[in-house]
């Protein structure tokens, strides 16, 4: 079952759309979907559903609305819309709600277009006479605007000025006072030889702002206008500002006098060509066979194979999966404020950040499978795991390869 609020409130079961017939059911479902898995207290639900016009027995009336909602979405076991002490919650994976899927996809430049395709119109479009939903819709419209700006900035940086110049007028019609969108449109027009149109776009923005908000354009778009008037040659080239976090390198220092393990190094070369994790374990659980040194040395020898970055975590330090994911995500350029609190969401975001990137992840001194599994990226990456234990669960469930180390003989 999937849910949508980025447009009219909708439910899809096996691809079939369900239109909720009751306005009160739509209000209730929409607020539960804002935070899946989190109880919403009854006073909050009363406010969302009825505002100040409460029925004589709001608890009983709320139970009736919940029952009707469950019937409409065929939640016969009450396992989706669940009651909680003093409230209700919806127990679904956040990624099954278009709002949360949009936010996840919008964090990754490679999936911005997919994120924006989730929008079907104004958020909560079929919820009327609700100041709360109007405020929420405005905030979500701002999030969509931010994603649109990021998308078109990325396309300009990739040299797609012609496509941006054609597409942006439609977007600007939705956000007529967005100075950043107009600035990007001016730049796209200038780069495609349409200087007079770029200058006209600025004048149209100035007129709109004076009419709607009674203010002149801000400093950034004014500066862009002056640069176009002066035919600044820098405008013709996409800005090249490499992100210092785009290729993180967390590898420990290599052992300069590493010798031997020729057979194992060759096996690592062969076993890391696919996308399956590889567990380097000590034969019989005997410590001190050098699995960590082998993994790090092999990583330094093969660093050019992983232009997407090289992530490393020592799991013997006591850090849990959530803390390790926080470090990985920040190394990949995710701002601390944007790192989710939920472990599953952090794990999902890591996979999104590494999607399409050939990166290496070393998980050193792992204790068990539960410690490792949330840290596994997608199939594009190579994962080396060292452990005194065999981690058979990774082999059985995740298709991991195993390389068992005995005492060094060469």
C-alpha positions in Angstrom: 0.0 0.0 0.0 1.3 3.5 -1.0 0.1 6.9 0.1 0.2 10.4 -1.5 -0.2 13.9 -0.2 1.8 15.8 -2.9 -1.5 16.5 -4.7 -4.9 15.2 -3.7 -4.7 12.8 -0.7 -4.6 9.3 -2.3 -4.0 5.6 -1.4 -2.8 3.0 -3.9 -3.1 -0.7 -3.3 -1.4 -3.0 -5.9 -1.3 0.0 -8.2 -5.0 0.7 -8.0 -5.9 4.2 -6.7 -8.3 4.7 -3.9 -10.1 8.0 -3.5 -11.2 8.6 0.0 -14.8 9.7 0.0 -14.9 11.5 3.3 -13.3 14.9 3.9 -12.6 14.1 7.6 -10.9 10.8 6.7 -8.6 12.7 4.3 -7.7 15.2 7.0 -7.0 12.4 9.5 -4.9 10.4 7.1 -2.9 13.4 5.9 -1.7 14.3 9.4 -0.8 10.7 10.3 1.3 10.5 7.1 3.4 13.4 8.1 5.3 11.3 10.6 4.8 7.5 10.0 5.3 5.4 13.0 4.9 8.2 15.4 1.8 8.5 17.6 -0.3 11.7 17.1 -2.1 12.7 20.3 -5.9 13.1 20.2 -5.9 16.8 20.9 -3.8 17.4 17.8 -6.1 15.1 15.8 -9.1 17.0 17.0 -7.6 20.3 15.9 -6.7 18.9 12.5 -10.0 17.3 11.8 -12.5 19.8 13.3 -10.5 22.9 14.2 -12.4 24.8 16.9 -15.8 23.3 15.9 -15.6 20.1 18.0 -18.5 17.6 18.1 -20.2 16.8 21.4 -18.2 13.6 21.9 -14.9 14.0 20.0 -13.4 10.8 21.1 -16.3 8.7 19.9 -16.5 10.7 16.7 -12.8 10.2 16.1 -13.2 6.4 16.6 -15.9 6.4 14.0 -13.7 8.3 11.5 -10.8 5.9 12.1 -13.2 3.0 11.5 -14.4 4.5 8.2 -10.8 5.2 7.1 -9.7 1.6 7.9 -12.7 0.3 5.8 -11.8 2.5 2.9 -8.2 1.4 2.8 -9.1 -2.2 3.7 -7.1 -2.1 6.9 -9.2 -4.9 8.4 -6.7 -5.9 11.0 -6.0 -2.3 12.2 -2.3 -2.9 11.5 -1.8 0.2 9.4 -3.9 2.8 11.2 -3.0 1.7 14.7 -4.4 3.0 18.0 -1.9 4.2 20.6 -2.4 5.4 24.2 -4.0 8.8 23.7 -3.9 8.9 19.9 -3.3 7.1 16.6 -0.4 6.4 14.3 0.1 5.0 10.8 2.6 2.1 10.7 4.1 2.2 7.2 7.6 2.5 5.7 8.1 6.3 5.2 9.3 5.5 1.7 5.8 4.4 0.8 4.6 8.0 1.4 5.3 10.3 -1.6 6.3 13.2 0.7 9.1 11.2 2.5 10.2 9.6 -0.7 10.4 13.0 -2.3 12.6 14.3 0.6 14.9 11.3 0.3 15.3 11.6 -3.4 15.7 15.3 -3.4 18.9 15.0 -1.2 20.7 13.3 -4.1 21.4 15.4 -7.2 21.2 12.3 -9.3 17.6 11.7 -8.3 16.2 15.2 -8.2 14.2 14.7 -11.3 12.6 11.5 -9.9 11.8 13.4 -6.7 10.0 16.2 -8.6 8.0 13.7 -10.7 6.2 12.6 -7.5 4.3 15.9 -7.3 0.7 15.6 -8.7 -0.3 19.2 -8.0 -0.6 21.3 -4.8 0.0 19.3 -1.6 -3.3 18.3 0.1 -5.2 19.7 -2.9 -8.5 18.1 -1.9 -8.5 19.3 1.7 -10.5 22.5 1.9 -11.1 25.1 4.6 -8.1 24.0 6.7 -5.6 26.8 7.7 -3.3 24.1 9.0 -3.1 22.3 5.6 -2.8 25.6 3.8 0.3 26.4 5.9 1.7 22.9 5.4 1.1 23.2 1.6 3.0 26.5 1.5 6.0 24.9 3.3 6.0 21.9 1.0 5.8 24.2 -2.0 9.0 25.9 -0.7 10.7 22.5 -0.5 9.6 21.8 -4.1 11.0 25.2 -5.1 14.3 24.3 -3.5 14.5 21.0 -5.4 13.6 22.8 -8.7 16.4 25.3 -8.1 18.9 22.5 -7.3 17.9 20.6 -10.5 18.3 23.5 -12.8 21.5 24.7 -11.2 22.9 21.2 -11.8 21.7 21.1 -15.4 23.4 24.5 -16.0 26.6 23.2 -14.5 26.5 20.3 -16.8 26.1 22.6 -19.8 22.4 22.0 -20.6 21.6 25.7 -20.9 19.2 25.2 -23.9 17.0 22.8 -22.0 16.9 25.0 -18.9 16.0 28.1 -21.0 13.0 26.2 -22.5 11.8 24.6 -19.3 12.1 27.5 -16.8 9.3 29.8 -18.0 6.7 27.2 -17.0 8.3 26.8 -13.6 8.5 30.6 -13.1 4.8 30.8 -13.8 4.3 28.7 -10.7 6.7 30.8 -8.6 6.5 34.3 -10.1 8.4 36.0 -7.3 11.4 33.5 -7.2 14.4 35.6 -7.9 16.7 32.6 -8.0 14.6 30.9 -10.8 14.7 34.1 -12.8 18.4 34.4 -12.3 19.0 30.9 -13.6 16.7 31.6 -16.5 18.6 34.8 -17.4 21.9 32.8 -17.3 20.5 30.1 -19.5 19.2 32.6 -22.0 22.5 34.4 -22.1 24.5 31.2 -22.6 22.2 30.3 -25.6 22.8 33.7 -27.3 19.4 35.3 -26.2 20.8 38.3 -24.5 17.8 40.6 -25.1 15.5 37.9 -23.7 17.7 37.6 -20.6 17.5 41.3 -20.0 13.7 41.3 -20.6 13.4 38.4 -18.0 14.9 40.7 -15.4 12.6 43.6 -16.2 9.6 41.3 -16.0 10.7 40.1 -12.6 11.3 43.7 -11.4 7.7 44.6 -12.5 6.2 41.6 -10.8 8.0 42.2 -7.6 6.9 45.8 -7.5 3.4 44.8 -8.2 3.1 41.8 -5.8 5.4 42.7 -2.9 6.3 46.3 -3.5 10.1 45.7 -3.5 12.9 45.8 -6.1 14.9 42.6 -6.9 17.6 41.6 -4.5 21.4 42.0 -4.8 22.2 38.6 -6.4 19.8 38.9 -9.4 20.7 42.6 -9.8 24.4 41.6 -10.0 23.6 39.0 -12.6 21.7 41.7 -14.6 24.8 43.9 -14.5 27.1 41.0 -15.6 24.9 40.4 -18.6 24.8 44.0 -19.5 28.7 44.0 -19.4 28.9 40.7 -21.3 31.1 39.3 -18.5 33.0 36.4 -20.2 32.7 34.3 -17.0 29.0 33.9 -17.6 29.7 31.7 -20.6 31.4 28.9 -18.6 29.6 26.7 -16.0 31.1 27.2 -12.6 33.6 24.5 -11.7 33.7 24.2 -7.9 34.5 20.7 -7.0 32.9 19.6 -3.8 35.7 18.6 -1.3 33.4 15.9 0.1 32.6 14.4 -3.3 35.5 11.9 -3.0 36.0 11.2 0.7 39.1 9.2 1.6 39.0 7.8 5.2 41.5 5.0 4.7 44.0 4.6 7.6 47.7 5.0 6.7 49.1 2.0 4.7 51.7 -0.2 6.3 54.9 0.8 4.4 56.7 -2.6 4.9 53.7 -4.8 4.2 55.0 -8.1 2.7 53.5 -11.4 1.7 49.8 -12.4 1.3 50.3 -12.6 -2.4 47.6 -15.3 -2.9 45.1 -13.4 -0.7 45.7 -10.1 -2.5 45.1 -11.8 -5.8 41.9 -13.4 -4.4 40.7 -10.0 -3.3 41.3 -8.6 -6.8 39.1 -11.3 -8.2 36.4 -11.4 -5.6 35.8 -7.7 -5.6 34.7 -7.4 -9.2 31.0 -7.9 -8.4 28.8 -6.1 -5.9 28.7 -8.7 -3.1 30.3 -7.9 0.3 33.5 -9.7 1.1 34.2 -10.9 4.7 37.9 -11.4 5.6 37.8 -13.6 8.7 40.3 -15.3 10.9 40.5 -19.0 10.6 39.1 -20.5 13.8 38.6 -17.0 15.2 42.3 -16.7 16.0 43.2 -13.0 16.5 46.3 -11.4 15.1 46.3 -12.9 11.6 46.5 -9.4 9.9 43.0 -9.2 8.3 42.8 -5.4 9.0 46.3 -4.8 7.6 45.5 -6.9 4.5 42.2 -4.9 3.8 43.8 -1.5 4.2 46.9 -2.5 2.1 44.7 -3.9 -0.6 42.6 -0.7 -0.5 45.6 1.5 -1.0 46.8 -0.6 -3.9 43.4 -0.3 -5.6 42.4 3.2 -4.7 42.1 4.2 -8.3 39.3 1.7 -8.8 37.1 3.7 -6.4 36.7 7.2 -7.7 33.5 7.6 -5.7 35.4 7.6 -2.4 36.8 5.3 0.2 34.9 5.1 3.5 36.4 3.4 6.6 35.0 2.6 10.1 36.6 0.7 12.9 33.7 -1.1 14.5 35.7 -2.2 17.6 35.7 1.4 18.8 32.2 1.0 20.3 30.4 3.1 17.8 27.0 1.8 16.8 25.6 1.6 13.3 23.8 5.0 13.7 27.0 6.8 14.7 29.0 5.2 11.8 26.3 6.1 9.3 26.4 9.7 10.6 30.2 9.8 9.9 29.8 8.3 6.5 27.0 10.7 5.5 28.8 13.8 6.6 32.0 12.6 4.8 29.8 12.4 1.7 28.7 16.0 2.1 25.4 15.6 3.9 25.0 18.5 6.4 24.6 17.4 10.0 21.1 19.0 10.2 20.1 16.8 7.2 21.2 13.5 8.7 18.0 11.6 9.8 17.6 10.4 13.4 16.1 7.1 12.4 18.7 4.3 11.7 16.7 2.9 8.8 16.5 6.4 7.2 20.2 6.9 7.7 20.9 3.6 6.0 18.6 4.4 3.1 20.2 7.8 2.7 23.7 6.2 2.6 22.5 4.0 -0.3 21.1 7.0 -2.1 24.2 9.0 -1.7 26.4 6.2 -3.0 24.0 5.2 -5.8 25.9 5.2 -9.1 29.2 5.7 -7.5 32.0 3.2 -7.5 33.1 3.5 -3.9 34.9 1.3 -1.4 33.6 0.8 2.2 35.8 -1.0 4.8 34.1 -2.2 8.0 36.9 -3.2 10.2 36.7 -5.5 13.2 33.0 -6.3 12.9 31.4 -8.3 15.8 28.3 -9.6 14.2 25.9 -9.4 11.2 23.5 -7.0 13.0 26.3 -4.5 13.4 27.2 -4.6 9.7 23.9 -4.9 7.8 22.7 -1.3 8.2 26.0 -0.1 6.9 25.9 -2.0 3.6 25.6 0.3 0.5 24.1 -0.7 -2.9 25.6 -3.0 -5.5 27.6 -0.2 -7.1 30.1 -0.3 -4.2 32.7 -2.7 -3.0 32.5 -3.7 0.7 35.3 -5.3 2.7 34.5 -6.5 6.2 37.1 -7.8 8.6 36.1 -9.9 11.6 37.3 -12.6 14.0 33.9 -14.2 13.3 32.6 -15.9 10.2 29.5 -13.7 9.8 27.6 -16.5 8.2 24.4 -14.5 8.1 25.9 -12.1 5.6 26.9 -15.1 3.4 23.5 -16.7 3.6 21.3 -13.6 3.3 23.4 -11.0 1.6 25.4 -13.2 -0.8 28.8 -12.2 0.8 32.0 -13.9 -0.2 34.4 -15.2 2.5 38.1 -15.1 2.6 39.5 -17.0 5.6 43.0 -16.1 6.8 45.3 -18.4 8.5 48.8 -17.6 9.9 51.0 -15.9 7.2 53.3 -18.3 5.5 54.8 -16.3 2.6 
